[in-house]
Amino acid sequence: MQFFDFRTACVIYLCSHVCIAVLLSVAFSDKRARGARLWIVGLVAQILSVPFFVLRSSPPGPFPLLAGNALFALSWVCFWASFDVFFGNKRSFWSYALPPALAAVVAAVFAGAVKPRVLLLTTIFAAEAWCIAAVVLRRVREFRARVILMLGAGYLLAGCSYLVRAGVVLLSPQDFPDPFAPSLGQNVAMLLSVPSLLACTLGFVLLHRDMAEEEVRRLADSDPLTGLQNRRGFEAAFTRELRGAARAGAWTSLALVDIDHFKAVNDRHGHGLGDEALRLLARIVVRELRGDDCVARIGGDEFCVLLPGAAPERAAAVAERLRLAVASHDWRALGLADPLTVTIGLSSHRGGADDAGEDFLRLADMALLAAKQMARDMVLHADALSRRSADA
């Protein structure tokens, strides 16, 4: 069986890492690619460590060992930090500084003792790779499972490749075994590290692609002024909620919120202050809702609030709380001459197996129009409107 010698292994290692580093540098030239630059720095650190590992054998001085292993440990820290940046994890500086420092100390202290040095260093490298795998696999429910599993498998394989190399050295009968000598262990380590690198790289690229696609979807469904969902995003949420309510036979309520005389605000104070008022009103509405309630800006000064699981009585109470929160706010502090008020039209719907709730939004709109004709600064439920029509 043909074994990889150290020179062949170095050529494969360097060529693969250089190609990937160049490709990723081009692919992630956009500054918005979170953590990508740290990942590329990690690749470069691994590339720079190779010459020091080559120099370690002629003669085996402490500096090449120290520099090579510290750079290699630093590369894994960069990979770790890149995922922390991507996922928004927070860690102390010492979490990242400890592995390279330990690697440097081990390389310096055990420069002449091959077996303890290899055992300790490969344990550090394997622990770093598996820590990254743990960080990634914790997010399996937040991203596409196959991408997360690919990344996790890549880093698990990387850790295993270091342990294989350590096992070869520890089981060697020689007093000063070469961890990179041609052997079956060298071949196994290479066969583990190459697919590991491919899986980690491809998974990293796909993870960023998924994030970019999610950002595009979020922007397409968001109102740029208030940050709330826009009409497109609301309609998708509305459809999903009605389907769920139909399966469960549950109540769903809808509130259409319209700012009273908002055109006069723009005419008197200008659109700039009007936009500030809309942003502030959006924050007030969100503050008064539960976590599973959905609020969207569906028109210039019109908002829609979807209340899953809310029966008519609770919907009326929520709408009245919203109305009071807006009316009691100190709008003069924003620069408005008069306080803002809102009129709210409500409708409630109990899902059924053969009922898609097609008139749900229309009823809320009718209640809103009727309330605006009656008095404004009030809440009117479509059921109450129906009863008034029946009495009349």
C-alpha positions as CSV (number, residue, x, y, z in Angstrom):
1,M,0.0,0.0,0.0
2,Q,1.3,3.4,-0.9
3,F,1.6,5.8,2.0
4,F,1.6,9.7,1.8
5,D,5.0,11.1,2.8
6,F,5.2,14.4,4.6
7,R,6.1,16.4,1.4
8,T,3.1,15.0,-0.5
9,A,0.8,15.7,2.5
10,C,2.1,19.3,2.7
11,V,1.5,19.9,-1.0
12,I,-2.1,18.6,-0.8
13,Y,-2.7,20.6,2.4
14,L,-1.3,23.9,1.1
15,C,-2.9,23.7,-2.4
16,S,-6.3,22.9,-1.0
17,H,-6.2,25.6,1.6
18,V,-4.8,28.3,-0.7
19,C,-7.4,27.6,-3.3
20,I,-10.2,27.7,-0.8
21,A,-8.9,30.9,0.8
22,V,-8.7,32.6,-2.6
23,L,-12.2,31.5,-3.6
24,L,-13.7,32.5,-0.3
25,S,-11.9,35.9,-0.4
26,V,-13.7,36.6,-3.7
27,A,-17.0,35.1,-2.7
28,F,-17.1,37.0,0.7
29,S,-15.7,40.3,-0.4
30,D,-19.0,41.9,0.8
31,K,-18.5,43.3,4.3
32,R,-22.0,42.1,5.3
33,A,-20.9,38.4,5.2
34,R,-20.8,37.9,9.0
35,G,-17.7,36.1,10.3
36,A,-16.4,35.3,6.8
37,R,-13.2,37.3,7.1
38,L,-12.4,35.6,10.4
39,W,-12.9,32.2,8.7
40,I,-10.5,33.2,5.9
41,V,-8.0,34.4,8.5
42,G,-8.2,31.0,10.0
43,L,-7.3,29.4,6.7
44,V,-4.4,31.7,6.2
45,A,-3.1,30.9,9.8
46,Q,-3.2,27.2,8.9
47,I,-1.3,27.9,5.7
48,L,1.4,29.9,7.5
49,S,1.8,27.2,10.1
50,V,2.9,24.6,7.5
51,P,6.5,26.0,6.9
52,F,7.1,25.9,10.6
53,F,6.1,22.2,10.8
54,V,8.5,21.6,7.9
55,L,11.3,23.4,9.7
56,R,10.8,21.5,12.9
57,S,12.9,18.5,11.7
58,S,16.0,20.4,10.7
59,P,17.1,20.7,13.5
60,P,14.2,20.4,16.0
61,G,14.5,23.7,17.7
62,P,11.7,25.1,20.0
63,F,10.8,28.2,17.9
64,P,9.4,26.3,14.9
65,L,7.4,24.0,17.1
66,L,6.1,26.9,19.2
67,A,5.2,29.1,16.2
68,G,3.7,26.3,14.1
69,N,1.5,25.0,16.8
70,A,0.4,28.4,18.1
71,L,-0.6,29.4,14.6
72,F,-2.5,26.2,14.1
73,A,-4.4,26.6,17.4
74,L,-5.0,30.3,16.4
75,S,-6.6,29.1,13.1
76,W,-9.1,27.0,15.0
77,V,-9.9,30.0,17.3
78,C,-10.6,32.1,14.2
79,F,-13.0,29.4,12.9
80,W,-14.7,29.3,16.3
81,A,-14.9,33.1,16.5
82,S,-16.3,33.3,12.9
83,F,-19.3,31.2,13.9
84,D,-19.8,33.1,17.1
85,V,-20.0,36.3,15.0
86,F,-22.4,34.6,12.5
87,F,-24.7,33.3,15.3
88,G,-24.3,36.4,17.5
89,N,-22.7,34.5,20.4
90,K,-20.8,36.5,23.1
91,R,-17.6,35.1,24.7
92,S,-14.8,36.6,26.8
93,F,-11.4,37.4,25.2
94,W,-9.8,34.6,27.2
95,S,-12.0,31.9,25.7
96,Y,-10.2,32.6,22.4
97,A,-6.8,33.4,23.8
98,L,-6.4,30.2,25.9
99,P,-6.0,27.6,23.1
100,P,-3.1,29.3,21.3
101,A,-1.4,30.1,24.6
102,L,-1.7,26.5,25.7
103,A,-0.4,25.2,22.4
104,A,2.6,27.5,22.6
105,V,3.4,26.5,26.2
106,V,3.1,22.8,25.4
107,A,5.3,23.1,22.3
108,A,7.9,25.0,24.3
109,V,7.9,22.8,27.4
110,F,7.8,19.4,25.6
111,A,10.0,20.3,22.7
112,G,12.2,17.2,23.3
113,A,9.4,14.9,24.4
114,V,7.5,13.8,21.3
115,K,4.8,11.6,22.7
116,P,3.5,14.0,25.5
117,R,3.7,16.9,23.1
118,V,1.7,15.2,20.3
119,L,-0.9,13.9,22.8
120,L,-1.4,17.3,24.4
121,L,-1.4,19.3,21.2
122,T,-3.7,17.0,19.2
123,T,-6.1,17.0,22.2
124,I,-6.1,20.9,22.1
125,F,-6.8,20.8,18.3
126,A,-9.5,18.1,18.6
127,A,-11.2,20.0,21.4
128,E,-11.3,23.2,19.4
129,A,-12.8,21.4,16.4
130,W,-15.4,19.7,18.5
131,C,-16.3,22.9,20.3
132,I,-17.0,24.4,16.9
133,A,-19.1,21.3,16.0
134,A,-21.1,21.8,19.2
135,V,-21.6,25.6,18.5
136,V,-22.9,24.7,15.0
137,L,-25.1,21.8,15.9
138,R,-26.9,23.8,18.6
139,R,-28.4,25.8,15.7
140,V,-29.9,22.8,13.8
141,R,-33.5,24.0,14.3
142,E,-32.7,27.6,13.2
143,F,-31.2,26.8,9.8
144,R,-31.5,24.1,7.2
145,A,-30.7,20.8,9.0
146,R,-28.6,19.3,6.3
147,V,-26.3,22.3,6.1
148,I,-25.8,22.3,9.9
149,L,-25.3,18.6,9.9
150,M,-22.7,18.9,7.1
151,L,-20.8,21.5,9.1
152,G,-21.0,19.6,12.3
153,A,-19.8,16.4,10.6
154,G,-16.9,18.3,9.0
155,Y,-15.6,19.6,12.3
156,L,-16.1,16.2,14.0
157,L,-14.0,14.6,11.3
158,A,-11.3,17.2,11.8
159,G,-11.1,16.4,15.5
160,C,-11.0,12.6,14.7
161,S,-8.1,13.2,12.2
162,Y,-5.9,14.7,15.0
163,L,-6.7,11.8,17.4
164,V,-5.7,9.3,14.7
165,R,-2.4,11.0,14.3
166,A,-1.9,11.1,18.1
167,G,-2.7,7.3,18.2
168,V,-0.1,6.5,15.6
169,V,2.6,8.4,17.7
170,L,1.5,6.9,21.0
171,L,1.5,3.3,19.7
172,S,4.8,3.7,17.9
173,P,7.7,1.6,19.4
174,Q,10.2,4.4,18.7
175,D,11.3,6.7,21.4
176,F,11.1,9.8,19.1
177,P,8.4,8.9,16.5
178,D,7.7,11.3,13.6
179,P,4.0,12.3,13.7
180,F,4.1,12.9,9.9
181,A,6.0,9.8,8.9
182,P,4.5,7.8,6.0
183,S,2.1,5.3,7.6
184,L,-1.4,3.9,7.6
185,G,-2.2,6.5,10.2
186,Q,-0.9,9.3,8.0
187,N,-3.2,8.1,5.2
188,V,-6.2,7.8,7.5
189,A,-5.6,11.3,8.9
190,M,-5.4,12.7,5.4
191,L,-8.5,10.9,4.2
192,L,-10.4,12.4,7.2
193,S,-9.0,15.9,6.9
194,V,-9.7,16.4,3.2
195,P,-13.5,15.6,3.3
196,S,-13.6,17.5,6.6
197,L,-12.2,20.6,4.8
198,L,-14.7,20.2,2.0
199,A,-17.6,19.7,4.3
200,C,-16.7,22.7,6.4
201,T,-16.1,25.0,3.5
202,L,-19.3,24.0,1.6
203,G,-21.4,24.1,4.7
204,F,-20.0,27.6,5.6
205,V,-20.8,28.9,2.1
206,L,-24.3,27.4,2.2
207,L,-24.9,28.8,5.7
208,H,-24.2,32.3,4.4
209,R,-26.3,31.7,1.3
210,D,-29.2,30.7,3.5
211,M,-28.7,33.8,5.6
212,A,-28.6,36.0,2.5
213,E,-31.8,34.5,1.2
214,E,-33.5,34.9,4.6
215,E,-32.5,38.6,4.6
216,V,-34.0,39.1,1.1
217,R,-37.2,37.4,2.3
218,R,-37.3,39.6,5.4
219,L,-36.7,42.8,3.5
220,A,-39.4,41.8,1.0
221,D,-41.9,41.2,3.8
222,S,-40.9,44.3,5.9
223,D,-41.9,47.9,5.9
224,P,-38.7,50.0,5.6
225,L,-40.1,52.9,7.6
226,T,-41.4,51.1,10.8
227,G,-39.6,47.7,10.6
228,L,-43.0,46.0,10.9
229,Q,-44.3,43.5,8.4
230,N,-45.7,45.0,5.2
231,R,-48.9,44.0,3.4
232,R,-47.1,41.0,1.7
233,G,-45.7,39.7,4.9
234,F,-49.0,40.2,6.7
235,E,-51.0,38.3,4.1
236,A,-48.6,35.3,4.4
237,A,-49.0,35.3,8.2
238,F,-52.7,35.8,7.9
239,T,-53.1,32.8,5.6
240,R,-50.9,30.6,7.9
241,E,-52.9,31.6,11.0
242,L,-56.3,30.9,9.3
243,R,-55.1,27.5,8.3
244,G,-54.0,26.7,11.8
245,A,-57.2,28.1,13.3
246,A,-59.3,26.0,10.9
247,R,-57.5,22.8,11.9
248,A,-57.9,23.5,15.6
249,G,-61.3,25.2,15.5
250,A,-59.7,28.2,17.4
251,W,-60.6,31.9,17.5
252,T,-58.6,34.5,15.6
253,S,-59.2,38.2,15.8
254,L,-58.1,41.0,13.5
255,A,-57.8,44.7,14.3
256,L,-57.4,47.4,11.7
257,V,-55.9,50.5,13.2
258,D,-56.2,53.8,11.4
259,I,-54.7,57.1,12.6
260,D,-57.2,59.9,12.9
261,H,-56.7,62.9,10.6
262,F,-53.1,61.9,9.8
263,K,-53.1,63.9,6.6
264,A,-53.4,67.0,8.6
265,V,-50.2,66.1,10.5
266,N,-48.3,65.8,7.3
267,D,-49.7,69.0,5.9
268,R,-49.0,70.9,9.1
269,H,-45.6,69.5,10.3
270,G,-44.2,67.9,7.1
271,H,-43.6,64.3,6.1
272,G,-40.4,64.0,8.1
273,L,-42.2,64.5,11.4
274,G,-45.1,62.4,10.1
275,D,-42.7,59.5,9.5
276,E,-41.3,59.9,13.1
277,A,-44.9,59.7,14.4
278,L,-45.5,56.5,12.4
279,R,-42.3,54.9,13.8
280,L,-43.3,55.9,17.3
281,L,-46.8,54.6,17.0
282,A,-45.5,51.3,15.6
283,R,-43.4,50.9,18.8
284,I,-46.4,51.7,21.0
285,V,-48.5,49.1,19.3
286,V,-45.8,46.4,19.5
287,R,-45.2,47.2,23.2
288,E,-48.9,46.4,24.0
289,L,-49.0,43.0,22.2
290,R,-48.1,39.5,23.1
291,G,-45.1,37.7,21.4
292,D,-47.3,35.6,19.1
293,D,-49.4,38.6,17.9
294,C,-48.6,39.9,14.5
295,V,-48.6,43.6,13.6
296,A,-48.1,45.1,10.1
297,R,-48.3,48.4,8.3
298,I,-50.5,47.8,5.4
299,G,-51.0,51.4,4.2
300,G,-49.8,54.9,4.7
301,D,-51.3,55.4,8.1
302,E,-53.1,52.1,8.5
303,F,-51.9,49.2,10.6
304,C,-53.2,45.7,11.0
305,V,-52.9,43.5,14.1
306,L,-53.5,39.8,14.0
307,L,-54.5,38.2,17.4
308,P,-54.2,34.4,17.3
309,G,-56.4,32.6,19.7
310,A,-58.2,35.8,20.7
311,A,-62.0,35.5,21.1
312,P,-64.1,38.7,20.6
313,E,-64.0,39.8,24.2
314,R,-60.3,39.6,24.5
315,A,-59.8,41.2,21.1
316,A,-62.0,44.2,22.2
317,A,-59.9,44.5,25.4
318,V,-56.6,44.5,23.5
319,A,-57.9,47.0,21.0
320,E,-59.1,49.3,23.8
321,R,-55.7,49.1,25.5
322,L,-54.0,50.0,22.2
323,R,-56.4,53.0,21.7
324,L,-55.7,54.3,25.2
325,A,-51.9,53.8,24.9
326,V,-51.9,55.9,21.8
327,A,-54.2,58.6,23.1
328,S,-52.4,58.9,26.4
329,H,-48.9,59.3,24.9
330,D,-47.2,62.7,25.1
331,W,-47.2,63.4,21.3
332,R,-46.3,67.1,21.9
333,A,-42.8,65.9,23.0
334,L,-42.3,64.7,19.5
335,G,-43.3,68.2,18.2
336,L,-46.9,67.6,17.2
337,A,-49.4,70.4,18.0
338,D,-52.2,67.9,18.9
339,P,-52.1,64.3,20.3
340,L,-52.7,61.5,17.9
341,T,-55.7,59.2,18.2
342,V,-56.6,56.0,16.4
343,T,-59.8,54.3,15.3
344,I,-59.9,50.5,15.4
345,G,-62.2,48.1,13.5
346,L,-62.3,44.6,14.8
347,S,-63.5,41.2,13.6
348,S,-63.3,37.8,15.1
349,H,-63.4,34.4,13.4
350,R,-63.6,30.9,14.7
351,G,-62.0,28.4,12.3
352,G,-63.8,25.4,11.0
353,A,-62.9,22.5,8.8
354,D,-64.7,23.9,5.7
355,D,-64.3,27.6,6.5
356,A,-61.4,29.7,5.1
357,G,-62.6,33.0,6.7
358,E,-62.8,34.8,3.4
359,D,-64.9,37.7,4.9
360,F,-62.7,38.1,7.9
361,L,-60.7,41.1,6.7
362,R,-63.7,42.7,4.9
363,L,-65.7,42.7,8.2
364,A,-62.9,44.4,10.1
365,D,-62.6,47.0,7.3
366,M,-66.4,47.6,7.5
367,A,-66.2,48.1,11.3
368,L,-63.3,50.5,10.8
369,L,-65.2,52.6,8.2
370,A,-68.3,52.7,10.4
371,A,-66.3,53.8,13.5
372,K,-64.7,56.6,11.5
373,Q,-68.1,57.8,10.4
374,M,-69.5,57.6,13.9
375,A,-67.0,59.4,16.1
376,R,-63.3,58.3,15.6
377,D,-61.0,57.6,18.5
378,M,-63.0,54.5,19.3
379,V,-63.1,50.7,18.9
380,L,-65.9,49.0,17.0
381,H,-66.3,45.2,16.6
382,A,-68.0,43.9,13.5
383,D,-70.3,41.8,15.7
384,A,-71.6,45.0,17.4
385,L,-72.0,46.6,13.9
386,S,-74.1,43.6,12.8
387,R,-76.3,43.8,15.9
388,R,-76.9,47.5,15.3
389,S,-77.8,46.8,11.7
390,A,-80.2,44.1,12.8
391,D,-81.8,46.4,15.4
392,A,-82.2,49.1,12.8
